Amino acid sequence: MGLFDRLRGDDNPRVAFIGVDGVPYSLLSEHEDRFPNFASLADEGTASEISSIVPPESSACWPSLTTGVNPGETGVYGFQDREVGTYDTYVPMGREVQADRVWDRAQEEGLKTTVMNVPVTFPPQRNVQRMVSGFLSPGLEKAAYPDDVRDYLESIGYRIDVNPKLGHEDDKDAFIEDAHETIDARFEAFEHYIEEDDWDLFFGVFMTTDRVNHFLFKDYERDGQYQEAFFEFYEKVDDYIGRLREALPEDVTLIVASDHGFTSLDYEVHFNEWLREEGWLSFEDDEPEGLGDIATETKAYSFIPGRFYLNLEGREPRGSVPDEEYDEVRDELKADLEALEGPDGKKVVDRVVEKEQAFRGDHDDIAPDLVAIPNKGFDLKSGFKADSNVFTSGPRNGMHSFGDTALYIDDPDASIGDADLFDIAPTILELLDVEYSRGEFDGASLV
């Protein structure tokens, strides 16, 4: 029991959300002997696989998970987005998220929130009692609010993220050590503020899991050199979840969730190179540096992960596809994507989602026209260098998946069913007794 319980003495319901970025449900559910705390949470509460969003990329997923709405409402579609009416691109940060976060809604009702290490929250908001921004923050100095939070975090060796460059080495020992040090400090900070802070909603994310998966997931799935190291890391994650659960007061409902699943990676697919070779994309010179270097005759280009845009007249500055040919050209590109095979003869794409199926809202003007959801083993890249093979391999051996996303709710009466990320925000608000309109979300409460 935390100090604030002894001080408050009220009966307001509270929620603690712990994110485990990129953790697949199958990993946890198929190894209950190694992950007893997740098994206990499932047995005593409710747990299941859920779906991620389109596209299943962390920069898009966390804004949707924390708002309950699709990228057409959040305005964030991925790690890189395009300015309206230009070929300029930018990396979306917290201020680009155009929908209310779940902690904003809680604060508006007079509830206190502590938010730690959530991706795409930099710079930290000042309308919550504490916030430490996560992924995409330039460093801890400017990522923590208020200042005393930064001072404490520095004292325990807290860092925003692992050093991913260590994962590029053939010898992964230094990377694994760095991952352990990162998650150790993250847990210490979470435990500290869970026990010492006065909150109604605690929202924290372990992102190190995603990093470990990117560099070790094939070792796990295919009995590789670092399989045991992978399991040992996740045994620590399981232990930390159990200890955080134990630290929570009885009136707090714990939710643990990932933002997407994971699978092994065999080939990186450089789609702008594929588009160039297939005649869809061309550049103004031989050494292009970015989207702004595409030539007028270009019909389509791509952003990660698997987002495709037609070079449309009236929308793109040098658009070549007339509006009246939009459907025809898009259908042709969709068919080409669906027919693409990898070096192993397997289809690269599981399905292609049209814009209208996935995105709706006030900010769908920068939505991709098509999103390709890959089959297992194919990680969809873009790049505008015109100097790559279509199919390559790199240091990463794990990739995001749309399915196999994990959700645990410490409530036996919850009903997960065919849930997805959009259901998490309204579920949190329902548990907090915060009123909302059903039509405000793309999901629904699971309790």
C-alpha positions in Angstrom: 0.0 0.0 0.0 1.4 3.4 -1.0 1.7 6.4 1.2 -1.0 8.3 -0.5 -3.6 5.6 0.4 -3.0 6.3 4.1 -3.5 10.0 3.4 -6.4 10.1 1.1 -9.0 7.9 2.7 -11.5 8.2 -0.2 -13.1 5.5 -2.3 -12.6 6.9 -5.8 -11.7 4.1 -8.3 -8.3 4.3 -9.7 -6.5 2.7 -12.7 -2.9 1.7 -13.3 -2.0 1.1 -16.9 1.4 -0.6 -17.7 2.3 -0.8 -21.3 4.6 -3.5 -22.6 5.5 -2.2 -26.1 5.3 -4.9 -28.8 4.8 -7.9 -26.6 2.8 -10.6 -28.3 0.1 -12.4 -26.3 1.3 -15.8 -27.6 4.7 -15.3 -26.0 3.2 -14.8 -22.6 0.3 -17.3 -22.8 2.4 -20.2 -24.2 5.0 -20.0 -21.5 3.0 -19.6 -18.3 5.6 -21.6 -16.3 8.2 -19.0 -17.1 5.9 -16.0 -16.7 3.8 -16.8 -13.6 2.8 -13.2 -12.9 1.2 -12.8 -16.3 -0.4 -16.2 -15.8 -1.8 -15.1 -12.4 -3.1 -11.9 -13.9 -4.9 -13.9 -16.6 -6.3 -16.5 -14.2 -7.6 -13.9 -11.7 -8.6 -11.3 -14.2 -9.2 -11.4 -18.0 -6.6 -11.8 -20.8 -6.6 -12.3 -24.5 -5.1 -11.5 -27.8 -6.4 -8.3 -29.4 -5.8 -6.4 -32.7 -3.5 -3.5 -33.2 -4.4 -0.6 -35.6 -3.6 0.2 -39.3 -0.7 0.7 -39.5 0.8 -1.3 -36.6 3.6 1.2 -35.9 4.4 2.5 -32.4 4.2 6.2 -33.4 0.7 5.6 -34.7 -0.4 3.0 -32.1 0.3 4.9 -28.9 -1.7 8.0 -29.9 -4.6 5.8 -30.9 -4.4 3.6 -27.7 -4.3 6.7 -25.5 -7.1 8.5 -27.3 -9.4 5.7 -28.4 -9.6 7.0 -32.0 -8.0 6.2 -35.3 -5.1 8.2 -37.0 -7.7 10.2 -39.0 -8.6 11.8 -35.6 -5.2 11.8 -33.9 -3.4 13.1 -37.0 -0.5 10.7 -36.6 0.0 7.9 -39.1 3.5 6.8 -38.4 7.1 7.7 -37.6 7.1 10.1 -40.6 4.2 12.1 -41.9 3.7 14.5 -44.8 2.8 18.2 -44.6 -0.5 18.9 -46.4 0.0 20.3 -49.9 3.8 19.9 -49.9 6.5 17.2 -50.1 7.9 18.3 -46.8 7.9 15.6 -44.1 8.2 15.7 -40.3 8.4 13.3 -37.3 5.2 13.6 -35.3 5.7 14.5 -31.6 3.2 14.9 -28.8 1.9 18.2 -30.0 0.9 16.7 -33.3 -1.6 14.4 -31.5 -4.9 16.2 -32.2 -7.2 14.1 -30.0 -7.6 14.2 -26.2 -5.6 11.7 -24.3 -7.2 9.6 -21.7 -5.2 11.5 -19.0 -6.5 14.8 -20.4 -10.0 13.6 -19.9 -9.2 12.4 -16.3 -7.6 15.7 -15.5 -10.6 17.6 -16.7 -12.7 15.7 -14.2 -10.4 16.7 -11.3 -8.5 13.5 -11.2 -4.7 13.4 -10.8 -2.5 11.6 -13.3 1.1 10.5 -13.5 2.3 9.6 -17.1 5.7 8.0 -17.7 7.6 7.0 -20.8 4.6 6.9 -23.2 5.9 7.2 -26.8 4.9 10.4 -28.8 4.4 12.6 -25.7 7.3 15.0 -26.1 7.4 17.7 -24.9 5.9 16.8 -21.6 2.4 18.3 -20.8 2.1 20.7 -18.0 -1.6 19.9 -17.4 -0.8 16.6 -15.6 0.8 16.4 -12.2 3.8 14.5 -13.5 5.0 13.4 -17.0 8.1 11.9 -18.4 8.0 11.7 -22.1 9.1 8.5 -23.9 10.2 7.4 -27.3 11.2 10.3 -29.6 12.3 12.5 -26.7 15.8 14.1 -27.3 16.9 13.4 -23.7 15.8 13.3 -20.1 16.8 16.9 -19.4 13.7 18.3 -21.3 11.5 15.2 -21.1 10.5 15.4 -17.4 8.0 17.6 -15.7 8.3 19.0 -13.0 12.0 19.6 -12.6 12.3 17.5 -9.4 11.2 14.4 -11.4 14.2 14.9 -13.7 16.5 15.2 -10.7 15.2 12.0 -9.1 15.4 10.1 -12.4 18.9 11.2 -13.0 19.9 9.9 -9.6 18.7 6.4 -10.4 20.3 6.2 -13.9 17.0 6.5 -15.8 17.2 6.7 -19.5 14.5 7.3 -22.2 15.5 4.3 -24.3 18.1 1.7 -24.9 21.0 2.3 -27.2 19.7 0.5 -30.3 23.1 0.7 -32.1 24.3 -2.0 -29.7 21.8 -4.3 -31.2 23.4 -4.0 -34.6 26.5 -5.8 -33.4 26.8 -9.6 -34.0 27.6 -10.0 -30.4 24.4 -9.0 -28.6 25.8 -9.2 -25.0 26.3 -5.4 -24.6 22.8 -4.7 -26.1 21.2 -7.2 -23.7 23.1 -5.7 -20.7 21.9 -2.2 -21.8 18.3 -3.5 -22.1 18.4 -4.9 -18.5 19.9 -1.6 -17.1 17.2 0.4 -19.0 14.3 -1.6 -17.7 15.7 -1.9 -14.2 15.7 1.9 -13.9 12.3 2.2 -15.5 10.8 -0.3 -13.0 12.5 1.6 -10.1 10.9 4.8 -11.3 7.5 3.3 -11.8 7.5 1.6 -8.4 8.6 4.9 -6.7 5.8 7.0 -8.2 3.2 4.3 -7.8 4.0 4.1 -4.1 4.8 7.7 -3.3 2.6 9.7 -5.7 -1.0 10.8 -5.3 -2.7 9.7 -8.5 -6.0 8.4 -9.8 -4.5 7.3 -13.1 -1.0 6.0 -13.4 0.1 5.4 -17.0 3.5 4.0 -17.7 5.1 2.1 -20.6 8.0 -0.3 -20.8 9.3 0.2 -24.3 12.5 -1.9 -23.9 10.4 -4.9 -24.7 10.0 -3.7 -28.3 13.7 -3.1 -28.6 14.6 -6.6 -27.4 12.1 -8.1 -29.8 13.5 -6.2 -32.8 17.0 -7.8 -32.2 16.2 -11.2 -30.6 12.8 -12.3 -31.6 13.9 -14.8 -34.2 16.3 -16.3 -31.6 13.2 -16.9 -29.5 11.0 -18.3 -32.2 13.6 -20.4 -34.0 15.9 -21.6 -31.2 18.7 -19.1 -31.9 21.8 -18.3 -29.9 20.1 -15.8 -27.7 16.9 -17.6 -27.0 17.7 -18.1 -23.3 18.8 -14.5 -22.9 15.5 -13.5 -24.4 13.5 -15.6 -21.9 15.6 -14.3 -19.0 14.8 -10.7 -20.0 11.1 -11.5 -20.2 11.2 -13.3 -16.8 12.4 -10.0 -15.4 9.5 -8.2 -17.1 7.2 -10.7 -15.6 8.7 -10.2 -12.2 8.4 -6.4 -12.5 4.7 -6.7 -13.5 4.1 -8.9 -10.5 5.8 -6.5 -8.1 4.0 -3.5 -9.5 0.7 -5.4 -9.1 1.6 -6.2 -5.5 2.3 -2.5 -4.8 -1.1 -1.4 -6.0 -3.9 -0.7 -3.5 -7.0 -2.8 -3.6 -9.1 -0.1 -5.2 -6.8 0.1 -8.3 -7.6 -1.9 -11.4 -4.4 -2.9 -13.3 -4.4 -3.0 -17.1 -1.3 -4.4 -19.0 -1.3 -4.1 -22.7 1.0 -4.0 -25.8 0.4 -1.7 -28.8 1.1 -4.4 -31.5 2.4 -7.9 -31.8 5.7 -9.3 -33.0 7.0 -12.0 -35.3 10.3 -13.0 -36.9 11.8 -11.0 -39.7 13.4 -12.6 -42.8 13.4 -9.8 -45.4 13.2 -6.1 -45.3 11.2 -4.9 -48.3 12.3 -1.5 -49.7 9.1 -0.4 -51.4 10.2 2.9 -52.9 12.9 0.9 -54.7 10.2 -1.6 -55.8 8.0 1.3 -57.0 10.9 2.7 -58.9 11.7 -0.6 -60.6 8.1 -1.1 -61.5 7.7 2.3 -63.0 5.5 3.9 -60.3 8.2 6.2 -58.9 11.0 8.2 -60.5 13.4 10.9 -59.2 14.5 14.3 -60.6 18.2 13.3 -60.3 20.4 10.3 -59.7 21.1 11.0 -56.0 17.7 11.8 -54.4 17.6 12.6 -50.7 14.0 12.6 -49.9 10.3 12.8 -51.0 10.9 16.3 -52.4 13.1 14.8 -55.1 10.5 12.7 -56.8 9.8 13.6 -60.4 6.5 14.9 -61.8 5.8 11.6 -63.7 5.7 9.7 -60.4 2.4 7.9 -59.8 3.0 6.6 -56.2 5.4 6.7 -53.3 5.7 5.0 -49.9 6.3 5.7 -46.2 7.0 3.1 -43.5 5.4 0.9 -42.6 3.6 -0.1 -45.9 1.9 3.2 -46.4 1.3 4.1 -50.1 0.3 7.5 -51.5 -0.7 8.3 -55.0 0.9 11.4 -56.5 -2.5 13.0 -56.9 -3.2 16.2 -58.9 -4.4 19.0 -56.6 -3.1 17.3 -53.5 0.6 16.8 -54.2 2.5 19.8 -55.6 3.6 17.9 -58.7 0.8 15.5 -58.9 0.5 13.3 -62.0 -2.6 11.2 -61.3 -5.8 13.0 -62.3 -8.6 12.8 -59.8 -10.9 11.0 -62.2 -8.3 8.2 -62.5 -7.8 7.8 -58.7 -9.8 4.7 -58.3 -8.4 3.0 -61.3 -4.7 3.8 -60.5 -5.2 2.8 -56.8 -6.8 -0.5 -57.8 -3.9 -1.2 -60.1 -1.3 -0.5 -57.3 -3.3 -2.6 -54.9 -3.3 -5.5 -57.3 0.5 -5.2 -57.8 1.1 -5.2 -54.1 -1.1 -8.2 -53.5 0.8 -10.1 -56.3 4.3 -9.3 -55.0 6.4 -12.4 -53.9 9.6 -12.4 -51.9 12.8 -14.3 -52.8 11.4 -17.4 -51.0 8.3 -17.4 -53.3 5.9 -16.3 -50.5 3.5 -13.5 -50.8 4.9 -10.3 -49.2 1.5 -8.8 -48.4 -1.3 -10.4 -46.4 -3.8 -7.8 -47.3 -4.1 -4.2 -48.6 -6.3 -1.8 -46.7 -7.9 1.1 -48.5 -7.9 4.6 -47.0 -11.7 4.6 -46.4 -11.6 1.3 -44.5 -9.1 2.5 -41.8 -9.2 6.3 -41.5 -11.9 8.8 -40.8 -11.8 12.1 -39.0 -10.8 15.8 -39.3 -7.2 14.9 -40.1 -7.5 12.3 -42.8 -6.2 14.7 -45.4 -2.7 13.2 -44.9 -3.9 9.6 -44.7 -2.2 7.1 -47.0 -4.3 5.9 -49.9 -3.4 2.3 -49.2 -1.7 0.4 -46.3 -0.1 -3.0 -46.9 -0.2 -5.4 -44.0 2.7 -7.8 -44.4 2.8 -11.5 -44.1 5.1 -12.9 -41.4 8.7 -12.4 -42.2 8.5 -9.2 -44.3 9.2 -5.9 -42.8 8.0 -3.0 -45.0 10.5 -0.1 -45.5 10.6 2.9 -47.7 13.7 5.0 -48.3 14.3 7.6 -51.0 17.9 6.9 -51.9 17.4 4.8 -55.1 20.5 2.8 -54.0 19.0 -0.4 -52.4 17.9 -3.8 -53.5 14.2 -4.4 -53.0 14.8 -7.3 -50.6 17.6 -7.1 -48.0 18.4 -8.3 -44.5 19.7 -6.2 -41.6 20.6 -6.4 -37.9 17.0 -6.7 -36.9 15.4 -10.1 -36.8 12.0 -9.2 -35.4 9.1 -7.1 -36.8 5.8 -5.7 -35.8 2.5 -7.6 -36.4 -1.1 -6.5 -36.5 -2.4 -9.4 -34.6 -1.2 -11.1 -31.4 -1.3 -7.9 -29.4 -1.6 -8.6 -25.7 -4.2 -7.3 -23.2 -4.6 -8.1 -19.5 -7.3 -6.6 -17.3 -7.2 -7.4 -13.5 -11.0 -7.7 -13.5 -12.6 -11.1 -14.0 -15.8 -9.5 -15.3 -14.1 -7.8 -18.2 -15.1 -9.1 -21.6 -12.3 -8.7 -24.2 -13.8 -10.7 -27.1 -12.8 -9.1 -30.5 -11.2 -6.1 -28.9 -8.6 -3.8 -30.4 -6.5 -0.8 -29.2 -9.4 1.6 -29.6 -11.2 -0.2 -26.7 -8.5 0.6 -24.1 -9.1 4.3 -23.6 -12.9 4.0 -23.0 -12.2 1.0 -20.7 -9.9 3.2 -18.6 -12.5 6.0 -18.4 -15.2 3.5 -17.5 -13.1 2.2 -14.6 -12.4 5.7 -13.4 -16.2 6.6 -13.5 -15.4 9.4 -16.0 -18.4 10.1 -18.2 -18.1 10.2 -22.0 -20.2 9.8 -25.1 -20.0 6.4 -26.9 -19.7 8.2 -30.2 -16.5 9.9 -29.1 -14.4 6.7 -29.6 -13.8 4.1 -32.2 -13.9 1.5 -29.5 -16.0 0.6 -26.5 -15.4 -0.2 -22.8 -14.6 -3.8 -22.1 -16.0 -3.6 -18.5 
